[in-house]
């Protein structure tokens, strides 16, 4: 579907340069943003690091009204708000870590128009007080990050995301943007159906990552830990993720690495939310940290 370039396109590129310091869009970004400016509901399936966040951050600076972004990770919301503030863009986040005063200050900024980009944790939509507050807003764009969580076909299914599909109509958002880096055809179909997105408005970009190099090493069952330990010791300096299939394995390997003088932290869905958020934040800020995790880690991490 081809869209004719309009004054919105010129304005979008101006904001891209002046507010985000970028000369051009990454693949797929312009297609998504142009469709949003045309008032369409859009799905964006981009690889991790493919620039999904710009697809709602930039429009928030041009559309009249509030851009509401649903994000499941407190650490990611904080990270993005801080990054936007460094560019002179005010954004607020509403999550379980805020005090009542911080909540009121954020809502005051949204209502007076000084804050046009609002990050919200999905569980907030179960809070009647929040629903009453957000229900009075003029929502120009409703963006759902990690939208694959709505699908029972996906490995990160979250029932609270189904609630979003029910509520989005009540909020009367002018347009909807569903974003994910993880969408099989079945998952994408669920996303499209839930948020009334036409097939032509599902934008998918290639997932080839030239900065990633894959290598497979065959080891015997008794020597796999030693192989892992030695590779970590001899690795190029940088933050490191070790993925395992079981929660207990994550804890065991992290403990063994630490005992061998390689400070490591375990991460999995069985940990409490506060601990997970703390580990996520430490990893985002780390230059050499090691996290041993299940697939519960990584969703939305921007590093």
N, C-alpha and C positions, 0 to 999 in steps of 0.2 A: 504494500500500500504506500503510494508516494504522496507526500504532503507538500504543498506549495510553500516555499519559504516566505515568511511574512515579517512584519516588524518584530514579532516575538522572537524570531530567529536571530535578528540583529541584536535585540536586547539581551537575549540569552548569552550570546557570544561576548557582549560587552561585560556582563556580570562575570562570565567565566574568566576574563582577563583581569578585571579590576578587583574582584572580591576573592577569587580563588587562585589567582596568579598562574593560570594555565593558558596556553596558546591555542589549544584545540581539544575537541572531545575525544575520548577513547571510543573504540568500536562499540556501536549500539547505543551510546549515551544520547546522541542527537536524535536518533529515531524515537527513543523513549520520551525525551523531553518535548519534542515536537508534538507527539500524540497527546501528551498531557495538556499542552497549551491549547490543543484542539478540543479539550474537554472529554477525552476518551479514557476509559479504564484500561490499564496497561499491566502486563506481566513482564518482568525483566529477569531473565535467567542468564546471569553473568558468572564467570568463574570467580573464586575467591581472589580479592585484590583487583577485580575488574572495574571498579568504580561505581558500584551500585549506589552508594550514599549520595554521590553528586546528583543523581537522578531525582532526588527530592530536596536536597539542600539548595540547589540552584533555583528551581521553581519557587521555593518558599520566599525568595527575595523579590519575585516579580508578581506572583499571584496575590490578589486581594483576599484577605482573610488569613486563617491559621492553617498551617501544615501540621498535621498530627502524625507522628511516626511511632508505630508500635515496635518495640525492640525487647527481646526476652532477657537481655543481659545488662545488668546495672553497670558493670565495668565499661562496656562498650558505649552506653549512653553518656557516661561521664567523660570518657575519652573523646567522643565526638563533640560534646558541648565545649570542652576545653579547647579543642582544635579550632572550632568555629570562633570562639571568643578571641583567639589569637589573630584571627582575620577580621575582627571587628564586627562579627555577626552574633547577635544575641540569640541564645537558645536556652530552653529550660527543659528539665527532666522531672517527671513525677514517678517516683518509685518508693518502695517500702523503707528506704534509708532516710527519707526526708522528715524533718520535724514539721509540726503543724504550721509554724511561722514560715518555714521555707515553702511549704505548699501554698500558703496564702500569698506570699510575695510572687511566686511564679504565676499563679492565676491572675494576680493584679497586672503583671506585665503583659500577659496574653490579652486580657480584656482591654487594656489601654492601647494596644497595638505596638508597644515597644518590643515585644517578643512575638515573632511570627512563626517560630519553629518549636514545636513541643514534642519531646520524646516521652513515651508512656510505656510502662511495663504492662504486659497483657493482663495480669491479675488485677490491675486497677479497674478494669471494666466490670468487676464483680462488686465494686464499692459504690453504693447508692449515692453517697456524697459526691464522689467524683463524677458519676454519670449526670447528676443534676448540674454540676459546674460546667462540664464540657458540652452538655446538651444545648446550652445557650450560645455556643460559639458559632461563628461563620466558618465552617471547615471547607477550605478551598481544595485541599488535597489530604487524603487519608492514605498513608503509606504503611504497608505491613512488611517489615523485614523478617527474614527467615520464614517466608510464607509457606514453605513445605511442611511446617509444623501442623498445618490444618489437615493434612492428608493422613488417613490411617494406613496408606500404603508406604508412608515414609518411616524412617527409623527414628525420627524425633517427634512423633505425633504428640500434640499437647491438646487436651480437651478445651483449655481456655481459648485456644485459637478458633475453635468452632463458635465460641461465643462472639468473636469478632465479626464473623460472617452474619450473625443474626443482628448485631448492633449497628453495623455500618449503614444500613438503610435508615435507621432511626436518626442517625447523626446528619443525614441529608448532605453528605460530602459531595462536592461538585465533581470530583474525579477520584479514582482509586488506583494505587500503584502497589502491586504485589511483587516482592523481590526475593530471590533465592539463588543460591549457587548449587542447590541440590534438587534436581527435578527430573525424574524419569517421565516418560510420556503419561503414565497413569497419574502421577503426582501433579503434573502440570494441568491435566484435565480436571482434577479436583479443585485446583486453585482457580482455574478459569470459571468453573461452574459456581463456586462459592461467591466469587466477586464479580460475576457478570462481565467477563472479559472475552471479547471476540477473538477468534483464532488469529486474525491478521494483526491483532494488537499484542500478541505474545512474542517478545523480542528475545532471541537466543543468540549468544555470541560464542565463538569457538573456545574450547577449554584447554587448548594447547598452551603450556606455560614454558617458554624457553629458559626461564631461570631455574626450572626444576629438573634434576637429573635422577633417574630411577635406576636402582641397581638391586639385584637379588643375590643373596648369598646363602648357600646351602650349608647348614651346620647340623651336627647330631644333637639329639635331645639333651645330652648331658653337658654339652659345651656351649649352649646358646647364650647363657648369661655372661660367661667369660668373653665371648665374642662381642656382645653388646658393650660390656664394660670397657674393653680395650678400644673399641671404635669411638666411644664417647671420649675417652682419655686423649685420643689422638686426633680428635675432630678439629676443624677450623673453628676459631672462637666465634661464638654466636649463640643466641637462645636456641634451645633444643627441645623437641617434642619426641617422646617415645610412646607409641601407641600399642596397647595390649587389648585383649578381648574380654578380660574379666576384672572386676573391681578388686578382688583379692590379689590378683597378679600385679596390678598397679601398685598396691601398697607394699607388696613383698619386694618388688624390684626397686622401688624408691628407697626402701629401708636398706637393702643390700648395697645399692650404689652409695648411699650416705655412709654406711659402715665402712666402705672401701675408700672413703675420702672424697667422694664425688657428691656434693650436696644436691639432693634431688627432692622433689615434692610430688606426692600422688594426687590425682584428681579423678573423681568419678561422680556419677549421679547419686550415689548413696550418701554423699557428704551434705551437710546443711548448706543452705543458700549463702549464708554469710561467709563461710569458709571458701566456697567455690568462687564467690565474687572477689575475695581477697587474693586468691591464687591467680585469677584472671588478671587482676590489676598488677600484681607483681610481675607476671609474665610480660605484660604489655610494656612495663617500664624496664625490664631486665635486658642486659646486653649479653649475658652469659648463663642465664638460669636454665635449669632442666626440669621439665614436668613429665611425669610418667602417667599417662591418662588412657581412659577408654574414649569411645567416640563422643561421649558427653562433652568433651572439651574441643573447642575449635569453632563452634557455631558463632559467627559474628565477630570473631577475633580479627582485628585490623592491625597487623603488625608487619 
